[in-house]
Structures are given as structure tokens and as C-alpha cells.
Amino acid sequence: MGGMLDDIDMRTQMAGQNRLEMLLFRMHGQQLFGINVFKVKEVVHCPPLTELPGANPVIRGIASLRGTNIPVMDLSHAVGGPRMGNSADQFVIITEYNRKMLGFLVGSVERIINMNWEDVLPPPVGLGRAAYMTAVTRVDDHLVEILDVEKVLSEILGVDETITQSVDTLGQNALSKKVLIVDDSIVARKQISRVMDELGIECVTKKDGSEALEQLEAWSEEGRVSDWLSMIISDIEMPKMDGYALVMAIRKNPKLADLYVILHSSLSGVFNEAMVKKVGADHFLAKFNPDELVQMVSSHLKGLD
């Protein structure tokens, strides 16, 4: 228990400092890729895989690790590259995304680095895998690509975006206010926007925390933002400024401090409660369950009428 608490404390210290720990890996050749360490459970040599007849060819099979069956995805093939070779010669990065355990088949795993989100930038136009990237950075003069895993998962595994619960009619005061959506994934922005459309709420979207904060500060010069902005729904992992740093900047600004903020992220795990409390967000919601998002948004908006 002491080790678990120490680990939580160590990681929550990073919250709000706009920093991340990133695991570097390669698929084919020398190109480096990065994944947030918070999402990584472990890295193993690829165990024997059980093939699934009729499955998407990107899914190489099921790995059984300590009694848990985990689908293993050929990440290179998923983003339009060549298939990885013999799985027995590869590594698997075991991750947790959107409440699901997944394995990513990769060629090699390099090391963990600690860096600032300010050094992580949107992908340049024209880069071959730009459609599957949310950001790039440089490590020792080498370009590191950060993939839009939510886009990959949506295409390969599919995401149920159906709202199954009844949507209550909201009052005019709630419907007159906008919602600000902040997420670097175009897929995530569209998913959240569709839920807002179902509720009849107009939304504004931004691609990262820095862009969102700039917009909020501009709005604050025109008047009290909370008079017409009902809430902010923000991702956590974003280039330039992450969601934790965005919330802390909002709370430090007297003109923005009363804004209602939901952190909505595929970073699900034991650290979120401590982190949300530290940075001052109102709620955390793991991606992506449209019914839960409807319930959380509706509950807050009903209190505005």
C-alpha cells in the first residue's frame, strides 16, 4: 500500500506542471514514436497469440497475461504502414485506453523520457502519417510522432456513440449557454460535439489547452464568461498545454475561476481522483461513454435553470 501511495504522490506532483513522461518505441526502421507512461501497464516480449477468425487484420490475436485476455493490435498496420513481422520477435506495450486493456505490437522499446508539453507541437502539414497523429516533438534531434490512438481505436474496434438513455429537455437558460470542448483528437472532438448536438447545446472546439486559454482570456475581456459559457469539457493529454495546466490557469485567473470544468480523458486509472482534486477540476470522466457524458452534462445544466 505504501508503494502505491508513493507512486500516486509522485505522479500527482506532475499534474499542473505541464509535464509528461513518455515511453519511446519504434515500429519499423529508425522512426521514433511516443506514448504517455500513464497509459502503459507493462512492456513484454510478445507472448503466443491466439488468432481470431474473421477479426480485423490489424488485430494479430489475443494474448493471455496472468489470466487476462488482451487483444494485440499491429500498430504499424493500423496507421497505414507495413505489417510487423513474426510476432514472436516483437514487443507488446500493454496499455489502458478508454477503459479497455489493449496490446500494441511494436518492434522495439527505447526508454522513458520526462519532458514539457510546451515542447510537444501539432503535427506539421504534409507528414505522411499526419492523419493518425496528434502531435510531434524532438528528442536528441530525432522526430518523435505521437499517434491519435482514439482515431485508431475508432476505426479498428469501433466506438459505440449511441445515446441509450432518454435525453431530458433542458431549460432555456441552460440551452442559451455554450460549451467549450478542448481536445487534440479530431475524433474525440466530433464524438463530444455529437452528444452536445443531441442535448441542443451549441459548442466551440479548440485543439489544445493553450488555444483554449487564449480564447477564454479574450472572452474575459468582453465580460463575465460564465454568463454565457456553461462549462468546459477538456482532454488531459494535449500538445503545448495539457488539461491539468489549463485547469490550474483557469483557477488562477479571477475572471475565469468560477468556470465549471470536466476533465474527459482516455487516461483512466487510480491517479485521476487525486489529480483532479489537486488541479481544481470539478469532475473527471473516462472516455468515451455517451450516456455518462449526457448524464454529467445534463446534471450540471439543470442546476443553471
VOKOLLUM-779087 format. One line per 4 residues: their letters; for each residue x, y, z of C-alpha. Coordinates in pm, 1 decimal. Example, Ala and Ser with C-alpha at 12.3 -4.5 7.8 and 13.67 -1.06 7.14 Angstrom:
% VOKOLLUM-779087
as = 1230.0:-450.0:780.0  1367.0:-106.0:714.0 $
END
This chain:
% VOKOLLUM-779087
mggm = 0.0:0.0:0.0  284.9:239.2:83.4  439.4:188.0:-260.1  106.5:257.4:-430.3 $
lddi = 60.1:581.4:-233.4  417.0:691.4:-309.9  356.5:626.6:-679.9  32.9:827.2:-675.5 $
dmrt = 204.2:1113.0:-491.8  495.8:1116.5:-736.0  268.6:1130.8:-1039.1  27.9:1386.0:-895.3 $
qmag = 324.2:1616.8:-840.6  348.0:1640.1:-1220.0  -16.1:1746.5:-1252.1  -38.6:2115.2:-1338.1 $
qnrl = 331.9:2141.8:-1422.7  257.0:2080.1:-1792.1  496.7:1787.2:-1797.7  468.9:1428.0:-1912.3 $
emll = 661.9:1104.4:-1902.4  674.3:940.9:-2242.3  776.9:590.3:-2344.1  966.3:591.5:-2673.8 $
frmh = 932.7:299.0:-2912.8  989.3:203.3:-3276.5  783.5:1.1:-3519.8  989.2:-31.0:-3839.9 $
gqql = 1321.7:135.7:-3902.8  1450.1:432.0:-3704.7  1132.7:642.0:-3667.6  1052.9:707.8:-3300.5 $
fgin = 703.1:713.5:-3154.2  586.1:814.6:-2808.4  310.9:713.1:-2566.8  223.8:865.0:-2230.1 $
vfkv = 359.0:644.2:-1949.8  30.9:692.5:-1758.6  -136.0:470.1:-2018.9  126.0:195.8:-2010.3 $
kevv = 72.6:-101.9:-1780.5  379.5:-300.5:-1884.5  601.1:-395.6:-2177.2  659.6:-763.6:-2258.6 $
hcpp = 810.3:-977.5:-2529.8  515.9:-1081.3:-2741.1  361.2:-1395.7:-2591.3  192.2:-1661.2:-2806.4 $
ltel = -114.2:-1514.4:-2974.6  -445.8:-1685.0:-3037.6  -579.7:-1575.7:-3374.5  -941.1:-1464.4:-3405.7 $
pgan = -1106.6:-1589.3:-3725.1  -1281.3:-1308.5:-3908.6  -1123.0:-1035.1:-3698.0  -987.5:-712.9:-3846.2 $
pvir = -640.8:-795.5:-3990.1  -493.7:-525.9:-3766.3  -575.9:-747.9:-3465.7  -293.9:-1002.8:-3462.0 $
gias = -455.6:-1213.3:-3191.4  -531.8:-1245.2:-2822.9  -257.9:-1260.7:-2559.4  -325.8:-1425.3:-2224.6 $
lrgt = -138.0:-1249.4:-1945.0  -194.8:-1363.4:-1586.9  -543.5:-1484.1:-1669.6  -647.0:-1172.6:-1865.7 $
nipv = -716.5:-1192.8:-2238.1  -584.1:-884.7:-2418.0  -628.7:-807.9:-2789.4  -297.4:-725.9:-2957.8 $
mdls = -305.4:-468.9:-3236.7  -46.8:-429.9:-3513.4  1.7:-56.9:-3464.6  206.1:-10.9:-3782.5 $
havg = -62.4:-173.1:-3996.6  -334.1:27.9:-3817.7  -183.4:360.2:-3930.9  -129.3:254.6:-4289.9 $
gprm = 222.5:113.7:-4263.0  351.2:-237.2:-4335.1  257.6:-523.5:-4105.8  500.4:-608.8:-3830.3 $
gnsa = 696.1:-931.2:-3883.2  680.8:-1251.4:-3682.0  505.9:-1155.4:-3358.1  741.2:-1375.3:-3154.2 $
dqfv = 1024.4:-1135.8:-3244.3  833.4:-824.6:-3135.1  733.8:-648.6:-2815.3  387.1:-568.5:-2684.8 $
iite = 308.1:-246.7:-2499.1  15.4:-327.4:-2268.1  -199.0:-16.3:-2230.4  -528.7:104.7:-2091.7 $
ynrk = -726.2:325.3:-2329.8  -1087.2:426.8:-2286.6  -1134.0:170.3:-2005.7  -1000.1:-116.5:-2218.4 $
mlgf = -679.0:-316.2:-2190.5  -503.9:-331.2:-2527.6  -168.8:-450.2:-2654.8  27.0:-266.2:-2925.1 $
lvgs = 270.2:-480.4:-3122.2  593.8:-283.2:-3180.2  944.6:-358.4:-3296.8  1143.0:-222.5:-3003.5 $
veri = 1105.2:-13.1:-2689.1  1368.1:251.2:-2618.3  1339.8:444.7:-2290.8  1122.4:674.2:-2080.6 $
inmn = 1177.9:1048.6:-2104.3  1042.2:1337.8:-1897.2  954.5:1649.1:-2094.3  738.5:1960.5:-2109.4 $
wedv = 413.0:1967.1:-2305.3  525.2:2304.5:-2444.2  781.9:2110.3:-2647.7  509.4:1889.5:-2794.7 $
lppp = 356.6:2051.5:-3103.7  76.9:1979.4:-3351.3  195.3:1767.7:-3646.4  331.5:1955.9:-3947.6 $
vglg = 115.9:1959.5:-4258.7  218.3:1706.0:-4519.9  380.8:1449.1:-4293.9  292.1:1101.6:-4419.5 $
raay = 105.5:978.7:-4109.4  -42.8:1319.4:-4024.3  -395.9:1177.5:-4039.1  -306.4:946.4:-3749.1 $
mtav = -103.1:1191.6:-3542.8  -198.7:1437.5:-3273.5  147.7:1578.8:-3205.3  521.1:1565.8:-3266.9 $
trvd = 827.1:1652.7:-3061.4  1204.9:1618.3:-3080.2  1430.8:1409.0:-2860.1  1806.8:1426.5:-2919.0 $
dhlv = 1738.7:1580.3:-3262.8  1511.7:1288.7:-3358.2  1149.1:1349.5:-3454.3  903.2:1168.8:-3226.8 $
eild = 548.7:1109.1:-3351.2  256.7:1082.4:-3108.9  -30.0:889.8:-3263.0  -401.8:963.1:-3237.9 $
vekv = -485.8:634.8:-3068.8  -851.1:734.1:-3033.7  -876.3:758.4:-3412.2  -708.4:418.9:-3448.6 $
lsei = -940.0:255.9:-3195.1  -1246.6:412.2:-3352.4  -1152.8:273.3:-3694.6  -1040.3:-71.8:-3584.1 $
lgvd = -1250.8:-158.2:-3279.1  -1534.7:86.6:-3327.3  -1682.0:308.1:-3056.7  -2048.7:292.2:-2960.8 $
etit = -2169.5:651.9:-2982.5  -2535.5:567.5:-2929.5  -2717.1:750.3:-2652.1  -2944.0:487.9:-2498.5 $
qsvd = -3092.5:682.4:-2208.8  -3366.7:937.9:-2258.0  -3241.8:1292.2:-2300.1  -3426.9:1530.4:-2070.9 $
tlgq = -3539.2:1864.8:-2204.9  -3317.3:2137.5:-2068.2  -3435.4:2481.8:-1970.2  -3390.1:2787.9:-2186.5 $
nals = -3118.2:2930.2:-1961.2  -2905.3:2617.3:-1997.8  -2961.0:2595.9:-2372.9  -2867.2:2959.9:-2420.6 $
kkvl = -2514.0:2891.5:-2298.1  -2230.2:2737.6:-2495.5  -1989.5:2455.8:-2406.4  -1617.1:2473.4:-2480.7 $
ivdd = -1466.9:2141.8:-2598.3  -1088.4:2107.3:-2580.6  -924.1:1800.3:-2734.6  -635.2:1737.8:-2972.4 $
siva = -809.2:1436.4:-3131.1  -1046.3:1524.8:-3414.0  -1234.7:1200.6:-3345.0  -1286.2:1292.5:-2978.3 $
rkqi = -1398.6:1644.9:-3066.6  -1659.0:1505.4:-3306.8  -1781.4:1247.8:-3052.7  -1836.7:1508.8:-2782.8 $
srvm = -1989.7:1755.8:-3028.9  -2245.7:1495.9:-3137.7  -2352.4:1448.6:-2776.0  -2390.3:1825.9:-2735.6 $
delg = -2599.7:1834.7:-3054.0  -2832.1:1572.0:-2904.0  -2875.0:1795.3:-2599.9  -2936.8:2100.5:-2818.4 $
iecv = -2626.7:2280.1:-2693.1  -2403.2:2495.4:-2910.3  -2033.1:2421.6:-2867.1  -1697.9:2578.4:-2950.8 $
tkkd = -1397.4:2349.7:-3011.1  -1025.8:2404.8:-2956.1  -732.2:2171.5:-3024.8  -521.0:2219.9:-2711.0 $
gsea = -508.3:2388.0:-2372.6  -302.6:2683.1:-2492.4  -550.3:2763.3:-2768.8  -841.3:2725.4:-2526.2 $
leql = -684.8:2950.4:-2262.1  -612.1:3217.2:-2521.9  -977.0:3209.4:-2626.8  -1101.8:3219.9:-2267.1 $
eaws = -880.5:3518.2:-2184.3  -1006.9:3700.4:-2493.5  -1366.7:3630.2:-2392.7  -1296.0:3750.1:-2038.4 $
eegr = -1210.5:4094.0:-2173.6  -1564.2:4118.6:-2310.5  -1742.2:4035.4:-1984.1  -1813.5:3757.1:-1733.8 $
vsdw = -1751.9:3436.4:-1928.4  -1969.0:3213.5:-1707.8  -2272.9:3424.3:-1801.3  -2280.3:3254.6:-2140.1 $
lsmi = -2034.8:2960.3:-2117.6  -2186.7:2679.4:-1911.6  -1881.3:2451.0:-1894.2  -1551.6:2334.2:-2037.5 $
isdi = -1501.1:1968.7:-2136.5  -1127.5:1915.2:-2173.7  -895.1:1631.0:-2261.4  -585.4:1587.3:-2043.8 $
empk = -312.5:1491.3:-2292.4  -264.5:1776.1:-2540.8  31.5:1949.2:-2706.1  153.0:2288.6:-2581.2 $
mdgy = -64.5:2283.8:-2265.3  -229.2:1979.0:-2109.8  -565.9:1969.4:-1937.2  -419.9:1982.1:-1586.2 $
alvm = -224.6:2301.3:-1662.6  -530.1:2450.4:-1833.3  -746.5:2397.5:-1523.7  -483.6:2549.6:-1294.1 $
airk = -450.8:2853.6:-1521.8  -829.8:2894.6:-1518.3  -846.7:2874.7:-1138.2  -567.3:3132.0:-1100.5 $
npkl = -745.1:3386.7:-1321.3  -1011.1:3576.8:-1120.2  -1211.2:3637.7:-1438.4  -1227.8:3265.2:-1518.1 $
adly = -1202.1:3094.8:-1178.7  -1574.9:3019.3:-1146.6  -1595.1:2819.3:-1472.0  -1715.2:2459.0:-1447.3 $
vilh = -1457.5:2213.5:-1586.5  -1487.6:1843.0:-1667.8  -1166.4:1656.5:-1749.4  -1266.3:1395.6:-2007.6 $
ssls = -981.9:1162.8:-2090.6  -878.5:814.8:-2200.5  -637.0:831.5:-1905.4  -839.3:610.2:-1673.2 $
gvfn = -689.9:471.6:-1355.1  -623.8:519.3:-984.9  -445.4:853.3:-1023.6  -732.8:1060.2:-1160.4 $
eamv = -916.2:1138.6:-836.2  -600.4:1275.2:-674.9  -503.8:1470.8:-985.0  -847.1:1625.7:-1040.1 $
kkvg = -854.6:1736.0:-677.0  -507.3:1884.9:-698.7  -565.3:2097.7:-1008.7  -917.9:2204.1:-911.4 $
adhf = -1132.5:2046.4:-1184.1  -1497.3:1984.5:-1097.1  -1518.3:1628.1:-1230.5  -1329.5:1357.7:-1416.5 $
lakf = -1497.2:1133.2:-1674.3  -1322.7:848.3:-1854.7  -1373.2:834.2:-2232.4  -1595.3:751.2:-2408.1 $
npde = -1942.0:667.6:-2281.4  -2207.7:894.7:-2435.8  -2469.1:807.9:-2171.4  -2235.6:904.1:-1887.9 $
lvqm = -2140.0:1225.9:-2065.5  -2507.3:1313.5:-2117.9  -2581.5:1244.8:-1752.5  -2291.8:1454.8:-1622.1 $
vssh = -2356.6:1747.8:-1855.6  -2734.3:1741.6:-1800.8  -2696.2:1724.7:-1423.4  -2488.3:2042.1:-1420.1 $
lkgl = -2703.1:2227.7:-1671.7  -3026.3:2153.7:-1483.3  -2876.2:2338.9:-1189.6  -2846.2:2651.1:-1403.9 $
d = -3222.6:2682.9:-1458.9 $
END
